[in-house]
Amino acid sequence: MKSIKLFILLCSLSFITIGCFEDLDDNPVSTRDLNNFVWKGLNRYYVYKDNVPDLANDRFSDSEYDNFLNSFSSPEDCFESLIYQRPAIDRFSWITDNYIELQQQLNGTTYNNGMEFGLVRFPSTSSEVFGYVRYVLPNTDAESKGLQRGLIFHAVNGSSLNIDNYRALLSQNNYTINLATYNDNGTPETDDDIIEPTNQSVNLTKTPYTENPIFIKRVLEVANQNVGYLMYNGFTRDFDSQLNDTFNYFQSQNIQNLVLDLRYNSGGSVNTAILLSSMITGQFTGQVFSTEEWNSDIQAQLDPNSLINSFLNNDDGTPLNSLNLSKIYILTTKSTASASELVINCLNPYINVVQIGDTTTGKYQASITLFDSPDFSSRDVNPIHTYAMQPLVLKSLNSVGYTDYDDGLNPGIQVKENYGNLGVLGNPDETLLAIALQHIEDTGRVSLQPFSNLEIVGDSKDFTLMKNRMYVDEK
């Protein structure tokens, strides 16, 4: 990202170790100093600075500023007081007291038991919640215990899941899920569906895990055409070379169509989103992929050309394997967010994007990590605490200026997953993939199932720091 180089180069934390920190108990940082870090970082970089009176450059005299900082009992409280219209506009800025964990998650490493799940309010008018397994990560506890996609659980440690308790129950590093079955009573409607507990349970333990976002890649033959299928679950920079290798595989198989499955992809690196879009196409190198809009102070200091992100034909000198497609099928759900939405929005002006599934999250802003250091980078970080912020710093616009899709991106073909029969990911009979293949085979004619009105209230990504992420990173 060119613009980030003009202001800060956010270095990795590879040179920072636990041993370089002072004893945090012996040398505690004051709340006032933490609040000062929060205000100064947001005053400089927050994209909605112009909308928050308390972030104005001339808002406080010296004594008023001290009174302001001392009025908050924690940096979290200070941070929240400066966020613009939470949750209507800014749902995604956050602060953490453990940036080491944040940096690990930016690189794709989390505490994980391998069970990637969704959570559904059931029925939609109650507070009851059930979980369903979306996919199982390889070489994890969940895989060793035999968990599979489609498994239903209604309780954790014997406590029935509801809107108020699911976060506490599922955030533990070790827990037992109590299993159930989904009974649709033989009808396509959801009004008479019920969740039936069984006497089975599975204990799961989380351990550090680095997820390869390239979950499934395969080629299907449909109507004498080779169709590539890629389930891609996170825009993680460390796997960009493997993503490029995947497109080399698709090239070698001479695919004519591509189904890109982003249904569980909550986002990640903006640069990776540009690379992926450039691999899908290839005929638009040098043309505008997206334009950045920062706060007015930063915007006024930047060369307008530095705000433009272009389609690429290489990654740090390594040529990209591009398919030159003029149409793509993208599968989405409510969990599709951020960098995933960036790909959809920024490809739309150039090629035919056939979006299948459910409306996406609605996150068009990107963030950066701000540390308590002289230039907010990871150099010369204050050694007596581990607070960092991940505020929204820019809005992304596609080449025709479209942004602000707070309610998400709507699919052209709307359908939700069937929780009673999720199917096998990558199998031609799986609901969302089957609709894409039918669209390819029948030149646009599809047979849709009744649309489920059950509400997704969360998923396993909620228990990481990087939920719904789109971040600007040093190239």
C-alpha positions in Angstrom: 0.0 0.0 0.0 1.7 3.2 -1.2 -0.2 5.6 1.1 0.8 3.8 4.3 4.5 4.3 3.3 3.9 8.1 3.2 2.9 8.2 6.9 4.0 5.2 8.8 5.6 1.9 8.0 4.0 -0.6 10.4 6.8 -3.0 11.0 6.4 -6.5 12.2 6.9 -7.4 15.8 9.5 -10.1 15.0 12.2 -8.2 16.8 10.1 -7.6 19.9 10.2 -10.3 22.6 8.7 -10.7 26.0 12.1 -10.3 27.5 12.5 -6.7 26.4 9.6 -5.4 28.4 9.9 -4.0 31.9 8.0 -5.7 34.6 4.5 -4.3 34.1 3.6 -4.7 37.8 6.7 -2.9 39.0 6.3 -0.1 36.5 2.6 0.4 35.9 1.6 2.9 33.2 -0.9 5.5 34.4 -4.4 5.5 33.0 -3.9 9.2 32.0 -0.9 8.2 29.9 -2.8 5.4 28.2 -5.7 7.8 27.5 -3.2 10.2 26.0 -2.0 7.5 23.6 -5.6 6.8 22.7 -6.5 10.4 22.0 -3.4 11.2 20.0 -3.6 8.1 17.9 -7.2 8.7 17.0 -6.7 12.4 16.5 -4.1 11.6 13.9 -5.5 8.6 12.0 -9.2 8.0 12.7 -11.1 8.2 9.5 -14.1 9.7 11.3 -12.1 12.3 13.1 -13.9 15.2 11.4 -17.2 13.9 12.8 -16.0 13.6 16.5 -15.8 17.1 18.1 -13.5 15.9 20.9 -10.9 14.9 18.3 -10.7 18.3 16.8 -7.1 19.7 16.8 -8.2 22.9 18.7 -10.7 21.2 21.0 -8.9 21.6 24.3 -6.7 24.0 26.1 -3.9 22.3 28.1 -5.9 22.2 31.3 -9.0 21.0 29.5 -7.1 18.3 27.8 -5.8 17.0 31.2 -9.3 17.1 32.6 -10.6 15.2 29.6 -7.9 12.4 30.0 -8.5 12.1 33.7 -12.2 11.8 33.3 -11.9 8.2 32.0 -11.1 5.3 34.3 -9.7 3.1 31.5 -8.3 3.5 28.0 -11.2 1.4 26.8 -13.6 3.9 28.1 -11.7 6.8 26.5 -11.5 4.9 23.2 -15.2 4.2 23.1 -16.1 7.9 23.9 -14.3 8.9 20.7 -15.8 6.3 18.3 -18.3 7.8 15.8 -21.8 6.4 15.9 -21.2 2.9 17.3 -22.7 0.6 16.1 -24.5 2.3 13.2 -21.4 3.6 11.4 -18.2 2.4 13.2 -18.8 -1.2 14.3 -15.2 -2.3 13.8 -12.6 -0.1 15.5 -11.2 -1.7 18.7 -8.5 -1.5 21.3 -6.5 -4.4 22.9 -4.3 -4.8 25.9 -2.3 -7.5 24.2 -0.7 -6.5 20.9 1.5 -9.6 20.9 -1.6 -11.7 20.5 -2.9 -9.3 17.9 0.3 -9.6 15.8 0.0 -13.4 15.9 -3.5 -13.3 14.6 -2.6 -10.9 11.9 -0.2 -13.6 10.7 -3.0 -16.2 10.9 -2.2 -17.8 14.3 -5.0 -18.1 16.9 -6.0 -20.4 19.8 -8.2 -22.8 18.0 -9.7 -26.3 18.5 -10.4 -26.6 14.8 -14.2 -26.3 15.0 -15.3 -23.4 12.8 -18.9 -22.8 13.5 -21.9 -20.5 13.0 -24.4 -19.5 15.6 -28.1 -19.2 14.8 -31.0 -17.6 16.8 -33.7 -20.2 16.9 -36.5 -19.5 16.5 -35.7 -16.0 15.2 -38.0 -14.4 17.8 -36.4 -16.0 20.9 -33.2 -15.7 22.8 -32.3 -19.4 22.1 -29.2 -20.1 20.0 -27.8 -23.3 18.4 -24.4 -23.9 16.8 -23.6 -25.7 13.6 -20.2 -26.8 12.4 -19.2 -25.0 9.1 -15.9 -26.8 8.6 -13.2 -28.6 10.5 -9.5 -27.5 10.3 -7.0 -30.3 9.6 -4.6 -31.5 12.3 -6.7 -30.1 15.1 -8.5 -31.5 18.2 -11.9 -31.2 16.4 -10.6 -33.4 13.5 -9.1 -36.0 15.9 -12.5 -36.2 17.7 -14.3 -36.9 14.4 -16.3 -33.6 14.1 -17.7 -32.9 10.6 -19.5 -30.2 8.8 -23.2 -30.1 9.6 -22.9 -31.3 13.2 -25.4 -29.4 15.5 -24.8 -28.4 19.2 -27.3 -26.8 21.5 -25.3 -26.4 24.7 -21.8 -26.0 26.1 -20.8 -27.6 29.3 -24.5 -28.5 29.8 -25.7 -24.9 29.6 -28.2 -24.2 26.8 -26.9 -21.5 24.4 -28.6 -18.2 24.3 -28.0 -14.6 23.2 -26.6 -13.7 26.6 -24.2 -16.6 27.4 -22.8 -17.9 24.2 -19.7 -15.6 24.1 -18.7 -16.6 27.7 -19.2 -20.3 27.1 -17.4 -20.6 23.8 -14.5 -18.3 24.6 -13.0 -20.8 27.0 -9.9 -22.7 25.9 -11.5 -26.0 26.9 -15.2 -26.8 26.7 -17.7 -29.6 26.0 -20.3 -29.2 23.3 -23.6 -31.0 23.8 -24.9 -32.3 20.5 -28.3 -32.2 18.9 -30.1 -32.9 15.6 -31.9 -30.5 13.3 -35.4 -31.7 12.5 -37.1 -29.9 9.6 -40.3 -32.0 10.0 -40.1 -32.8 6.3 -41.1 -29.3 5.2 -39.1 -26.6 3.4 -40.3 -23.9 5.8 -38.4 -23.1 9.0 -41.4 -22.3 11.2 -41.9 -25.9 12.2 -38.2 -26.8 12.5 -36.9 -28.0 15.9 -33.6 -28.7 17.6 -33.6 -32.1 19.4 -30.9 -32.7 22.0 -29.1 -36.0 22.1 -27.1 -37.6 24.9 -23.8 -37.2 23.0 -21.1 -34.6 23.8 -17.6 -33.8 22.6 -14.8 -32.2 24.7 -12.6 -29.7 22.7 -9.3 -28.0 23.6 -7.8 -25.0 21.9 -4.1 -24.8 21.0 -2.1 -22.3 18.9 -2.9 -22.9 15.3 -2.0 -21.3 12.0 -4.8 -21.7 9.5 -4.0 -22.0 5.8 -6.8 -19.9 4.2 -6.7 -22.0 1.0 -9.1 -24.6 2.3 -10.3 -26.3 -0.9 -9.1 -26.0 -4.5 -10.4 -28.3 -7.1 -11.6 -28.5 -10.7 -15.0 -29.7 -11.7 -16.3 -30.6 -15.2 -19.6 -29.0 -16.0 -21.2 -28.9 -19.4 -17.9 -29.7 -21.1 -16.2 -26.8 -19.2 -13.6 -26.9 -16.6 -14.8 -25.0 -13.5 -12.4 -24.0 -10.8 -13.6 -24.0 -7.2 -11.7 -22.2 -4.5 -12.8 -22.0 -0.8 -10.7 -19.1 0.6 -11.2 -18.3 4.2 -8.9 -15.4 5.0 -6.7 -12.8 3.3 -3.5 -13.7 5.1 -0.3 -12.2 3.6 1.9 -15.2 4.7 0.0 -17.4 2.2 0.0 -15.1 -0.8 2.6 -17.3 -2.6 0.4 -20.4 -2.1 -2.5 -18.4 -3.4 -0.5 -17.6 -6.6 0.4 -21.3 -6.9 -3.3 -22.2 -6.7 -4.0 -19.9 -9.7 -1.1 -21.6 -11.5 -2.9 -24.9 -10.9 -6.1 -23.4 -12.3 -4.2 -22.1 -15.3 -2.7 -25.6 -15.9 -6.3 -27.1 -15.9 -7.5 -24.5 -18.4 -10.5 -23.5 -16.4 -13.2 -21.4 -18.1 -15.1 -20.5 -15.0 -14.2 -19.9 -11.3 -16.4 -20.2 -8.2 -14.8 -18.3 -5.4 -16.2 -19.3 -2.0 -16.0 -16.5 0.5 -18.9 -17.5 2.6 -16.9 -17.7 5.8 -14.2 -15.2 4.9 -14.2 -12.3 7.3 -11.4 -10.4 5.6 -7.7 -9.5 6.1 -5.0 -7.8 4.1 -6.0 -5.2 1.5 -2.9 -6.0 -0.4 -3.9 -9.7 -0.6 -7.3 -8.6 -1.9 -5.7 -6.7 -4.7 -3.5 -9.7 -5.5 -6.4 -12.1 -5.6 -8.5 -9.8 -7.8 -5.5 -9.4 -10.1 -5.2 -13.2 -10.4 -8.8 -13.5 -11.2 -8.5 -11.0 -14.0 -5.1 -9.9 -15.4 -6.4 -7.7 -18.2 -6.6 -4.6 -16.0 -3.0 -4.2 -14.8 -2.4 -0.6 -13.8 -6.0 0.4 -13.8 -7.8 1.6 -10.6 -8.7 -1.2 -8.3 -9.7 1.1 -5.3 -9.3 4.6 -4.0 -8.6 5.4 -0.4 -10.4 8.2 1.6 -8.7 9.2 4.8 -9.6 11.9 7.3 -9.3 15.5 6.0 -5.9 16.2 7.7 -4.2 13.2 6.1 -6.1 13.6 2.8 -4.8 17.1 2.4 -1.2 16.1 2.8 -1.2 13.1 0.4 -0.5 13.1 -3.3 -3.8 12.1 -4.9 -2.0 9.5 -6.9 -0.9 7.8 -3.7 -4.6 7.2 -2.8 -5.1 4.9 -5.8 -4.5 1.2 -5.5 -4.1 -0.5 -8.9 -4.5 -3.9 -10.3 -1.1 -5.7 -10.3 0.8 -8.2 -12.4 3.4 -9.2 -9.8 3.9 -9.6 -6.1 7.3 -8.1 -5.1 8.6 -9.1 -8.5 7.0 -12.5 -8.6 4.7 -12.7 -11.7 1.1 -13.4 -10.9 -0.8 -16.3 -12.4 -3.8 -14.6 -13.8 -6.9 -16.1 -15.4 -8.2 -13.1 -17.5 -11.8 -14.0 -16.6 -14.7 -11.7 -17.6 -17.1 -13.4 -15.2 -16.8 -14.9 -11.7 -19.2 -16.6 -9.3 -18.7 -15.6 -5.6 -20.5 -17.4 -2.8 -21.3 -15.2 0.3 -23.1 -15.3 3.6 -23.6 -12.7 6.4 -20.1 -13.8 7.6 -18.5 -12.5 4.3 -16.8 -9.2 5.3 -14.3 -6.6 4.8 -11.5 -7.6 2.3 -13.9 -10.2 0.8 -16.4 -7.4 0.2 -13.6 -5.2 -1.2 -12.9 -7.9 -3.9 -16.6 -8.0 -4.8 -17.1 -4.3 -4.9 -13.9 -3.5 -6.8 -14.3 -6.3 -9.4 -17.9 -5.2 -10.1 -17.1 -2.3 -12.5 -14.8 -4.5 -14.6 -16.3 -8.0 -14.9 -19.6 -9.8 -14.3 -19.7 -10.7 -10.6 -22.4 -13.3 -10.0 -22.9 -13.1 -6.2 -24.8 -16.1 -4.8 -25.9 -16.6 -1.2 -26.8 -14.1 1.5 -26.1 -10.3 2.0 -22.6 -9.6 3.3 -21.6 -7.9 6.5 -21.1 -4.3 5.2 -17.5 -3.2 6.0 -15.8 -0.9 3.6 -13.3 0.6 6.0 -9.7 -0.5 6.6 -7.6 -0.2 9.7 -4.0 -0.1 10.9 -2.4 -1.1 14.1 -1.3 1.9 16.3 1.2 1.3 19.0 2.3 3.6 21.9 5.4 4.9 20.2 6.6 8.3 18.8 5.2 7.6 15.3 2.6 5.0 16.4 4.6 2.3 14.6 6.1 -0.8 16.3 9.5 0.8 16.6 10.4 2.2 20.0 7.2 1.0 21.6 6.5 2.0 25.2 7.9 -1.0 27.1 5.6 -0.8 30.2 2.3 -1.9 28.6 1.0 -3.9 25.7 -1.9 -1.8 24.6 -2.5 -1.1 20.9 -5.4 0.1 18.8 -6.9 -1.0 15.5 -9.0 2.0 14.4 -10.6 2.5 11.1 -8.4 4.9 9.1 -9.7 4.9 5.6 -12.7 4.1 3.4 -12.3 2.2 0.2 -14.1 3.2 -3.0 -14.2 1.2 -6.1 -13.3 2.7 -9.5 -16.7 4.3 -9.9 -16.8 5.7 -6.4 -19.1 3.2 -4.7 -18.7 2.8 -0.9 -20.7 3.2 2.3 -22.5 -0.1 1.9 -23.4 -0.3 5.6 -26.1 -2.8 5.0 -23.8 -5.1 3.0 -23.6 -6.2 -0.6 -26.7 -7.9 -1.9 -26.5 -11.1 -3.9 -28.0 -11.4 -7.3 -29.2 -14.9 -6.4 -30.3 -15.0 -2.7 -30.2 -18.3 -0.8 -29.1 -19.4 2.6 -27.5 -22.6 3.8 -29.8 -25.4 4.9 -28.8 -26.1 8.5 -30.5 -29.5 8.4 -28.5 -30.5 5.3 -25.4 -28.4 4.8 -23.8 -30.8 2.3 -20.1 -31.4 1.7 -18.0 -28.3 0.8 -16.6 -28.6 -2.7 -19.2 -31.3 -3.7 -21.2 -30.3 -6.8 -24.4 -31.1 -4.8 -23.7 -28.7 -1.9 -26.4 -26.0 -2.0 -24.5 -22.8 -2.9 -22.0 -24.5 -5.2 -24.8 -26.4 -6.9 -26.6 -23.1 -7.8 -23.4 -21.7 -9.2 -22.8 -24.8 -11.3 -26.4 -24.8 -12.5 -26.0 -21.1 -13.5 -23.0 -22.1 -15.6 -24.6 -25.2 -17.1 -28.0 -23.7 -17.9 -26.7 -20.2 -18.8 -28.4 -18.4 -16.0 -31.4 -20.6 -15.1 -31.4 -21.7 -11.5 -33.9 -23.5 -9.2 -33.9 -21.9 -5.8 -34.9 -23.4 -2.5 -37.2 -21.6 0.0 -35.3 -18.8 1.7 -34.6 -19.4 5.4 -35.4 -16.6 7.8 -33.2 -17.9 10.6 -30.8 -15.2 11.9 -27.0 -15.7 12.1 -25.9 -14.1 15.4 -22.2 -15.0 15.4 -19.5 -17.4 14.4 -16.2 -18.8 15.6 -14.3 -15.7 14.2 -16.0 -13.7 16.9 -13.6 -15.2 19.4 -10.5 -13.7 17.7 -9.2 -10.2 17.7 -9.4 -10.0 13.9 -13.1 -10.5 13.3 -14.3 -8.7 10.1 -10.9 -7.4 9.4 -9.5 -5.3 6.5 -6.2 -3.9 7.4 -3.5 -1.9 5.6 -0.2 -3.5 5.8 3.4 -2.7 4.7 4.0 -4.2 1.3 
